[in-house]
Each structure stands twice: as C-alpha cells, then as structure tokens.
Amino acid sequence: MTRTLPAHDTTALDDAAGILSRGGLVAVPTETVYGLAADAMRGEAVARIYEAKGRPRFNPLIVHVDSLARAEQLIELNQTGRRLAAAFWPGPLTLVAPLRADAGVADLVTAGLETLAVRWPDSEALTGLVARLDRPLAAPSANRSGAVSPTRAAHVLESLGGRIDLILDGGPCRVGLESTIVDVTGAQPVLLRPGGVTRAALETVCGPLASASPAPDRPSAPGQLSSHYAPKAPVRLNATRHHPGEGFLAFGKPPEGVGFDVINLSERSDLAEAAERLFSALRRLDERFSAIAVAPIPDEGLGEAINDRLRRAAADRTNTR
C-alpha cells in the first residue's frame, strides 16, 4: 500500500529518507513535476524505478543534487556548464555532461552512456532528502512511462499507487513542465528538451543553442522519445474548430461552439499560466472525452516547451517502445 504524507513535515522527510536508504521509492514534489526518487548509487533501487514506471531501460534518468559541489562530484562541467548552473540553479534546468569515472552512480541511471543528466531542483523536499542521505537521487517523473506527467500528489497515486512506498504531498507544482535539458559536453551547448527555462533566457547566458534531433534512436536524456506525455485519448493539434465529441483545450479566446467541453489553459493568453495548467488540463479532458483538440499556442518563450509536450502527446503510438 502506498502511503501519502505532507512534504513539508520533518518527520515525513525522515521517514522518506529511511525508505530511500533501504532501496525504496518515494514520490517527491518539485517545482516542475512530481519525481519518483531512488538512491542513484544503488542499482537495485534504480531498477525499481524502471519496473514501477514500465520505463524502457535505454531511456536514461536525471540525477538530482543539492549543490553545485555535489553535481561536480558526478560530472565534468565546462565553462558553459558552470555559467548556466550559476544562472539557473537551483531551478528547472538539467545539464548533461561527461560522467566522472569515480561518480559511483548505478549503470542503469545512464543507460550505458558516458554522460549524465544532473539537476539541482528548487525543491526543499528533494534537496532535503539528498542532504539527509548524503547521496544523489535519481528521479524521473512519478507516473507510468509515456503518460501525462504528474503535477499533484493525486496524479501520482492514480498512476503508481501500490507500486511505490510513499508519496510526499507538496500541493500543485508551480512550474508544471519538466526541466529544460541542455547538453554541455561540446563546444556549443545543445537544447535536448525545452522546459521550464526558456531558450531566450539560456541564450543570454551561453549564446546560441544548437537543436537536437527531434526523435533520436537512442535518447541521450529523458523526454526525447517521439511519443511521450500522452493521454489515452488521441490529440489533435492547432485546432481552430471544435468537432462533436471532442474535449477542447483552449488558449485565449476559445472558438465558437464550445461550452462545457472546453478547458482554458489561460484566458489571458499567459504562457506561464498555460504551462502550469497543461498536464492537469490534459488529465481532466482525458477522463471525460475520447478525443482531445488543442488550440494553437505561440511557439515562443515557454510556448516552445508546451508545444514540444503537445507534439509528443499527439504522436503516433503504434510503433513506440
């Protein structure tokens, strides 16, 4: 049975740390989405993440730390990586860099790669657990693999109840989209996944970002599979008209003819508000309708990350692994 405890309670955090020290799994709130945490240095604990989520083992994990110093025990950061870390940590940015030979993380975390994805989150619960254990934590999103990411404790319980030991309930996540992932292994940084830090903000610090292949055969970081973040219902993008029987995900003014069928990401066309509401809105429409239509969303600022998630939600699932 999966228990739920308040994330800001010291006794609950001590309980969670004890579970993690024994190789268990704990769902933890962050500013982005809820993560499914395990000791990144214990292979059997990391294997439980893959089993609970039904996650393909070729898909690497993000490791979470509580300081730049701990990050640099795991990866070799170049000057660009340090500039980005100084500007955006703690926060919704993940850096992919060469794995140190003595890092000690389980092989399953990297999926056999020579790089590691690391983030210092703006989350007292997750960084508090890292500090209690004095060990980094692997923590992908706390949901079944490929499904809509959880932004509330109830979403975690619905998806993983009975599969994990504990959920720390910190209320709704304030960013609502996963972290931006940037590869800093080469001379030019590469945007692997748009997310909670915008491309424009990053480029003010590190200069132009290269773009990754849209669907690599072997992911170098999470969130790169062509079909991901997907509800059960098929998703139709850039919809300007509502079809009978569809749930409609609006942005700004909805089209004529939709009433109770619509959820508006932001009536005032605010991309930050839309990002925070995206996954909860998809879940609510998925519960009520057999198909979902989504209004056009500007592909700028946080809109780049929102549209990335929506394209993957709408992708053909017939050949996904």
Summary of the structure (lengths in Angstrom):
residues: 321
radius of gyration: 18.8
end to end distance: 28.9
largest distance: 60.7
contacts: 1158
relative contact order: 0.16
helix: 30%
strand: 18%
